[in-house]
Amino acid sequence: MPPKSMALHKGLGFNPGTAKYLPRARIRSGQRVRITRRLGSKKAIYNFARKNRPAYRVADGETVLVETGDCFSGLARSESDLFEDIAMGDVNPATGPISVEGMRAGEVLCVEVKRIKCGKRGVVMCSPELGILSSEVRRSRTRIVTIRGTRAKFSKDLEIVLRPHIGVVGVSPRKGEFPTFHPGDHGGNLDTVEVRERSKLYLPTFVDGAMVALGDVHAAMGDGEVCGTGIEVPAEVTVRLSKAHEMALARPMIETPTEWISYAAAKTLDQAAKLATQDMVRFISHSRGCDFEEAYMLASVAADLKISQVVDPLMAARMSISKRYL
């Protein structure tokens, strides 16, 4: 989600008292039943900041179920609730921060997405204050979308196939603080469709424990998120949090079962595309043990440069390459 006004940000949205463990929850996956701790959505932040303190603590390699609220903090209850009615301080709650035991600043955190269970209703909005074509929107509109099985009922005659992913995953930044709807080197509002089940997100860390938080799940979203929202849903997300050994990153990277993906956010889409391409070329060079020129040529013929989103304070691009070429 993009910002309306920096003055509306309300800062940290949780009481950073003693971190507590919540009751265990059973997650059924096929025929296997795994036991995991449930981290409730009532402990959430609205800014990624170095000063954040842990709401939860997990062991390195632990799998947990994370409850997430929708990006509007549940305030869009009907189609009469419009974007202008919701303060940006209530946008994109991210459950956490979660401290990963043994993580040290400068190491890389792996967030392995095991399962995303979407809520039964979602919200889509457009507004004259939102999206790449905001100046052409004549009036604000909210649509409440019913979700059943693998589809969302967008209108009477149209259903959308679900492609759930996590919009916000980030850690405490190197310095300063960033609202949870900002993307950056710390992660944050990635709005990248590959952050989905069976994928791994790798994040550089800047403080001990990483202080990771996540939220803003989309039941479906197109590349670009052009009107400013996907199908915004509350969710239960099962993730494994662990230290990625022998990795060094400047920015987030994503691993799917078939691809590696570099990601970058910048003031312009051109700048973001350049950073994502630089990261991918260096990654190819390191993976294949070849020089820059060969890696650059391989990226040009085998990698795909894509738009993640064009509606947040920073633009975001990504580049993917099949593992068969590495």
C-alpha positions as CSV (number, residue, x, y, z in Angstrom):
1,M,0.0,0.0,0.0
2,P,1.3,3.5,-0.8
3,P,1.2,6.5,1.7
4,K,-1.4,9.3,2.0
5,S,0.5,11.6,4.3
6,M,3.6,11.1,6.4
7,A,1.8,13.2,9.1
8,L,-0.7,10.4,9.6
9,H,1.7,7.7,10.6
10,K,1.2,6.7,14.2
11,G,4.5,4.9,14.7
12,L,4.9,1.6,16.6
13,G,1.6,-0.2,17.1
14,F,2.5,-2.6,20.0
15,N,3.6,-2.4,23.6
16,P,7.2,-3.7,23.6
17,G,6.9,-5.4,27.0
18,T,8.2,-8.8,27.8
19,A,7.9,-11.2,24.8
20,K,5.5,-14.0,25.3
21,Y,4.9,-17.3,23.7
22,L,1.3,-18.1,22.7
23,P,-0.4,-21.5,22.8
24,R,0.6,-24.1,20.2
25,A,-1.6,-24.7,17.2
26,R,-1.9,-27.7,15.0
27,I,-1.3,-27.3,11.3
28,R,-2.4,-30.1,9.0
29,S,-0.4,-30.6,5.8
30,G,-1.5,-33.5,3.8
31,Q,-1.3,-36.6,6.1
32,R,1.3,-35.0,8.4
33,V,0.4,-33.0,11.5
34,R,3.0,-30.6,12.7
35,I,3.0,-28.7,15.9
36,T,3.9,-25.0,15.8
37,R,3.5,-22.0,18.0
38,R,0.9,-19.4,17.0
39,L,2.0,-15.7,17.0
40,G,-1.0,-13.5,17.3
41,S,-1.7,-10.5,15.2
42,K,-2.5,-8.2,18.1
43,K,1.3,-7.6,18.4
44,A,2.1,-5.7,15.3
45,I,4.2,-2.8,14.1
46,Y,3.6,0.0,11.6
47,N,7.3,1.0,11.3
48,F,10.5,-1.0,10.8
49,A,13.0,0.6,13.1
50,R,16.3,-0.1,14.9
51,K,14.6,0.8,18.2
52,N,12.0,-2.0,17.8
53,R,12.0,-4.6,20.6
54,P,10.9,-8.2,20.1
55,A,7.2,-9.1,20.6
56,Y,8.1,-12.8,20.1
57,R,11.3,-14.9,20.2
58,V,11.9,-18.0,18.2
59,A,14.7,-20.5,17.9
60,D,16.9,-20.6,14.8
61,G,15.1,-23.0,12.4
62,E,11.8,-22.9,14.2
63,T,8.5,-23.1,12.3
64,V,5.7,-20.8,13.5
65,L,2.2,-19.9,12.5
66,V,1.9,-16.1,12.2
67,E,-1.6,-14.5,12.3
68,T,-1.8,-11.4,10.1
69,G,-4.5,-8.7,9.8
70,D,-5.5,-7.3,6.5
71,C,-3.7,-4.2,5.3
72,F,-6.5,-2.0,6.5
73,S,-6.4,-3.4,10.1
74,G,-9.9,-4.7,9.6
75,L,-11.4,-1.2,9.2
76,A,-12.9,-1.8,5.8
77,R,-16.0,-3.6,7.0
78,S,-18.3,-2.7,4.1
79,E,-18.3,-1.2,0.7
80,S,-19.2,2.2,2.2
81,D,-15.8,2.3,3.9
82,L,-13.5,4.1,1.5
83,F,-9.8,4.6,1.3
84,E,-10.1,8.2,2.5
85,D,-11.7,7.0,5.7
86,I,-8.7,5.0,6.8
87,A,-5.7,6.8,8.3
88,M,-2.3,5.7,6.9
89,G,-1.3,5.0,10.5
90,D,-3.7,2.0,10.4
91,V,-2.3,0.6,7.1
92,N,-0.1,-2.5,6.8
93,P,0.1,-3.9,10.3
94,A,3.0,-6.4,10.4
95,T,2.9,-9.0,13.1
96,G,6.1,-9.0,15.2
97,P,8.8,-8.1,15.6
98,I,10.1,-11.7,15.9
99,S,13.6,-12.1,17.2
100,V,15.4,-15.1,15.9
101,E,17.8,-16.5,18.5
102,G,21.5,-16.6,17.5
103,M,21.1,-14.2,14.5
104,R,23.7,-11.5,14.4
105,A,23.7,-8.2,12.5
106,G,25.2,-8.7,9.1
107,E,24.0,-12.3,8.7
108,V,21.2,-13.4,6.3
109,L,17.8,-14.4,7.4
110,C,15.8,-17.1,5.5
111,V,12.0,-16.9,5.7
112,E,10.7,-20.1,4.2
113,V,7.0,-19.9,3.4
114,K,5.3,-23.2,4.2
115,R,1.6,-22.3,4.0
116,I,-0.7,-19.3,3.5
117,K,-4.3,-19.7,4.6
118,C,-6.4,-16.7,3.5
119,G,-9.4,-15.4,5.3
120,K,-12.9,-15.8,3.8
121,R,-13.3,-12.2,2.7
122,G,-11.1,-9.7,1.0
123,V,-11.0,-6.0,0.2
124,V,-10.1,-4.2,-3.1
125,M,-10.1,-0.4,-3.3
126,C,-9.4,2.3,-5.8
127,S,-9.3,6.0,-5.0
128,P,-8.2,9.4,-6.6
129,E,-5.4,9.2,-4.0
130,L,-4.2,5.7,-4.9
131,G,-2.6,3.9,-7.7
132,I,-0.8,4.7,-11.0
133,L,-4.0,6.1,-12.7
134,S,-5.2,7.9,-9.6
135,S,-5.9,11.1,-11.5
136,E,-8.4,9.3,-13.8
137,V,-10.4,7.8,-10.9
138,R,-13.7,9.7,-10.7
139,R,-14.8,8.4,-7.3
140,S,-13.5,6.1,-4.6
141,R,-14.7,2.6,-4.6
142,T,-14.5,-0.4,-2.3
143,R,-15.3,-4.0,-3.2
144,I,-15.8,-6.7,-0.6
145,V,-14.7,-10.0,-2.2
146,T,-15.9,-13.4,-1.0
147,I,-13.3,-16.2,-1.0
148,R,-14.3,-19.8,-1.4
149,G,-11.8,-22.6,-2.0
150,T,-9.3,-21.5,-4.6
151,R,-11.3,-18.6,-6.0
152,A,-12.4,-15.1,-5.1
153,K,-15.8,-13.8,-6.4
154,F,-14.8,-10.4,-7.9
155,S,-18.2,-9.8,-9.5
156,K,-21.4,-11.6,-10.3
157,D,-19.9,-13.1,-13.5
158,L,-16.2,-13.2,-12.7
159,E,-14.1,-15.3,-10.3
160,I,-10.3,-14.7,-9.7
161,V,-8.0,-17.7,-9.2
162,L,-6.2,-17.3,-5.9
163,R,-2.4,-16.7,-5.9
164,P,-1.7,-15.9,-2.3
165,H,1.5,-14.3,-1.3
166,I,2.9,-12.2,1.6
167,G,3.1,-8.5,0.7
168,V,5.2,-7.3,3.7
169,V,8.2,-9.1,5.2
170,G,11.0,-7.0,6.6
171,V,13.6,-6.6,9.3
172,S,14.8,-3.7,11.4
173,P,16.8,-1.4,9.0
174,R,20.4,-0.3,9.3
175,K,19.4,3.2,10.5
176,G,16.2,5.3,10.9
177,E,12.8,3.9,10.5
178,F,10.5,3.1,7.6
179,P,6.7,2.7,7.6
180,T,5.6,-0.8,6.8
181,F,4.2,0.3,3.4
182,H,7.7,1.3,2.3
183,P,10.0,-1.2,0.5
184,G,13.7,-1.1,0.8
185,D,16.9,-3.1,1.4
186,H,15.4,-4.2,4.7
187,G,12.5,-5.8,2.8
188,G,9.3,-4.2,4.0
189,N,6.5,-3.8,1.5
190,L,7.9,-6.1,-1.2
191,D,4.5,-6.7,-3.0
192,T,6.2,-9.4,-5.0
193,V,4.0,-12.4,-6.0
194,E,6.8,-14.9,-5.7
195,V,6.8,-14.6,-1.9
196,R,4.4,-17.5,-1.8
197,E,4.1,-21.1,-0.6
198,R,7.3,-23.2,-1.3
199,S,9.4,-20.1,-1.7
200,K,12.3,-18.8,0.5
201,L,12.9,-15.1,1.1
202,Y,16.4,-14.1,2.0
203,L,16.9,-10.8,3.9
204,P,20.1,-9.0,5.0
205,T,19.9,-8.2,8.7
206,F,21.1,-5.1,10.5
207,V,20.4,-5.8,14.1
208,D,20.9,-8.9,16.3
209,G,17.8,-11.1,16.2
210,A,16.8,-9.6,12.8
211,M,13.5,-8.4,14.3
212,V,11.4,-9.7,11.4
213,A,7.7,-8.8,11.0
214,L,5.2,-9.7,8.3
215,G,1.7,-9.0,7.1
216,D,-0.3,-7.5,4.1
217,V,-1.2,-10.9,2.6
218,H,-2.9,-10.8,-0.8
219,A,-5.2,-13.5,-2.0
220,A,-4.3,-12.4,-5.5
221,M,-2.4,-9.5,-7.0
222,G,-1.1,-8.7,-10.5
223,D,2.4,-7.5,-11.1
224,G,2.5,-3.7,-10.4
225,E,-0.5,-3.6,-8.0
226,V,-1.6,-0.8,-10.3
227,C,-4.7,0.5,-8.4
228,G,-2.8,0.3,-5.1
229,T,-4.3,-2.9,-3.7
230,G,-4.5,-6.6,-4.3
231,I,-7.3,-8.7,-2.8
232,E,-6.4,-7.7,0.8
233,V,-7.0,-10.4,3.4
234,P,-6.3,-11.5,6.9
235,A,-4.4,-14.7,6.9
236,E,-2.5,-17.4,8.8
237,V,1.0,-17.8,7.5
238,T,3.2,-20.7,8.5
239,V,6.9,-19.8,8.1
240,R,10.3,-21.3,9.1
241,L,12.8,-18.7,10.3
242,S,16.5,-19.6,10.1
243,K,20.0,-18.3,9.5
244,A,21.1,-18.7,5.9
245,H,24.8,-19.8,6.3
246,E,27.5,-18.7,3.8
247,M,25.3,-16.0,2.2
248,A,26.0,-12.3,1.9
249,L,23.3,-9.9,0.5
250,A,22.8,-6.2,0.1
251,R,19.1,-6.5,-0.8
252,P,16.4,-9.2,-0.6
253,M,16.5,-12.3,-2.8
254,I,13.8,-14.9,-3.4
255,E,14.3,-18.6,-4.2
256,T,11.4,-20.6,-5.7
257,P,11.6,-24.3,-6.5
258,T,12.7,-23.4,-10.1
259,E,14.1,-19.8,-10.0
260,W,16.3,-17.3,-8.2
261,I,15.0,-13.8,-8.1
262,S,16.8,-10.5,-7.2
263,Y,14.8,-7.6,-5.9
264,A,15.4,-3.9,-5.5
265,A,13.4,-0.7,-4.7
266,A,14.4,2.8,-5.6
267,K,12.9,6.3,-6.3
268,T,12.4,5.4,-10.0
269,L,11.6,2.2,-11.8
270,D,14.7,2.7,-13.9
271,Q,16.9,2.8,-10.8
272,A,15.2,-0.2,-9.3
273,A,15.6,-2.2,-12.5
274,K,19.3,-1.3,-12.6
275,L,19.9,-2.5,-9.0
276,A,18.0,-5.7,-9.5
277,T,20.0,-6.4,-12.7
278,Q,23.3,-5.6,-11.0
279,D,22.5,-8.0,-8.2
280,M,21.4,-10.8,-10.6
281,V,24.5,-10.4,-12.8
282,R,26.8,-10.6,-9.7
283,F,24.8,-13.6,-8.5
284,I,25.2,-15.4,-11.8
285,S,28.9,-14.6,-11.9
286,H,29.4,-16.0,-8.4
287,S,27.2,-19.1,-9.0
288,R,28.8,-20.0,-12.3
289,G,32.3,-18.8,-11.5
290,C,32.4,-16.6,-14.6
291,D,33.4,-13.0,-15.2
292,F,31.0,-10.1,-15.3
293,E,30.8,-9.9,-19.1
294,E,29.7,-13.6,-19.5
295,A,27.2,-13.2,-16.6
296,Y,25.8,-10.0,-18.1
297,M,25.3,-11.7,-21.5
298,L,23.6,-14.7,-19.8
299,A,21.3,-12.4,-17.9
300,S,20.4,-10.7,-21.2
301,V,19.4,-14.0,-22.9
302,A,18.0,-16.0,-20.0
303,A,16.8,-13.8,-17.2
304,D,13.5,-11.9,-17.0
305,L,13.2,-8.3,-15.7
306,K,9.8,-7.6,-14.1
307,I,7.9,-4.9,-12.3
308,S,6.9,-5.8,-8.7
309,Q,4.9,-2.6,-7.9
310,V,4.6,1.0,-9.1
311,V,2.4,2.5,-6.3
312,D,4.5,2.6,-3.1
313,P,6.8,5.5,-2.1
314,L,9.6,3.6,-3.9
315,M,9.3,1.7,-7.1
316,A,10.2,-2.0,-7.1
317,A,11.6,-4.3,-9.8
318,R,12.9,-7.9,-9.8
319,M,14.9,-10.2,-12.1
320,S,14.4,-13.9,-12.3
321,I,16.5,-16.7,-13.8
322,S,15.9,-20.4,-14.0
323,K,18.0,-22.6,-11.8
324,R,18.9,-24.7,-14.9
325,Y,21.3,-22.0,-16.0
326,L,23.2,-21.7,-12.7
